[in-house]
Amino acid sequence: MTMTGLVDRILLMVENNKYDSFAKRLTQRMKEVNVDIRQLSEQVGVSYEMARRYTLGTAKPRDDKMELVAKTVFSTPAYLDYGVGLQTDPKKEFNKDTAIVRQIEAFASAGNGYINNPFPEVVRSIEIPQERVYELFGRSNLDGVMIINVDGDSMTPTLNPKDLLFIDTKINQFNGDGIYIFNFEDSTFIKRLQRVKGRKLAVISDNDFYPPFFIDDHEIHEVYFHGKLIRSLPMSFKQFA
């Protein structure tokens, strides 16, 4: 190998690992608070590939994104970026005896310029005692589960405005009839999907006032699935004072 070739190779190695320290701190915190790459991308509002590059040390978020990254892993920008200060955010102590479910940024996570944000920010995160997870969700952990609030009445009486929905984001394609959150034609929907004749997907609102529409087989690739609804929690408040 020539000297020029050796230098180029060294420079490439440096380029590919120039944020290695940041990546190590980030991946360690992700492991500690049980956040995967998909969840990171959802919360920060970047593509899956960009979030993966953060964990590899080949890219580092800008200041605004760094704040979101730190928030997602219950850390601080100073610690993730420079390794100084507190590893965890003292205002958001992480308790390993609880499962933390965070809000999904559905309107931003597809990375295709979706401009609508039809979901109110009522609850940003919720903590559930680990010993109650199986009782409430029928599973041993909540990996990939995120929350979002309903807006509008198209899914009443099944889902009502402000209801808290628990979405399994690991289901990122149609896998049988059910209620999904997805992007299609620059809009975000929470709708019932059903496979019908002609390999179409029927998009059904439980409120009969809203007629169904159909996604043809050749349009399925245009659908971005955020996940499938697994549980809902009514959020109907009563005023007493």
Secondary structure, DSSP 8 states (H G I E B T S, - for coil): --HHHHHHHHHHHHHHTTTHHHHHHHHHHHHHHT--HHHHHHHHT--HHHHHHHHHTS----HHHHHHHHHHTT--HHHHHHS-S-SS-GGG---TTEEEEEB--TTTTT-S------S--S-SEEEEEHHHHHHHHSSS--TTEEEEE--SSTTTTTS-TT-EEEEETT--S--SSEEEEEEETTEEEEEEEEEETTTEEEEE-SSTTS--EEE-GGGGGG-EEEEEEEEEE--------
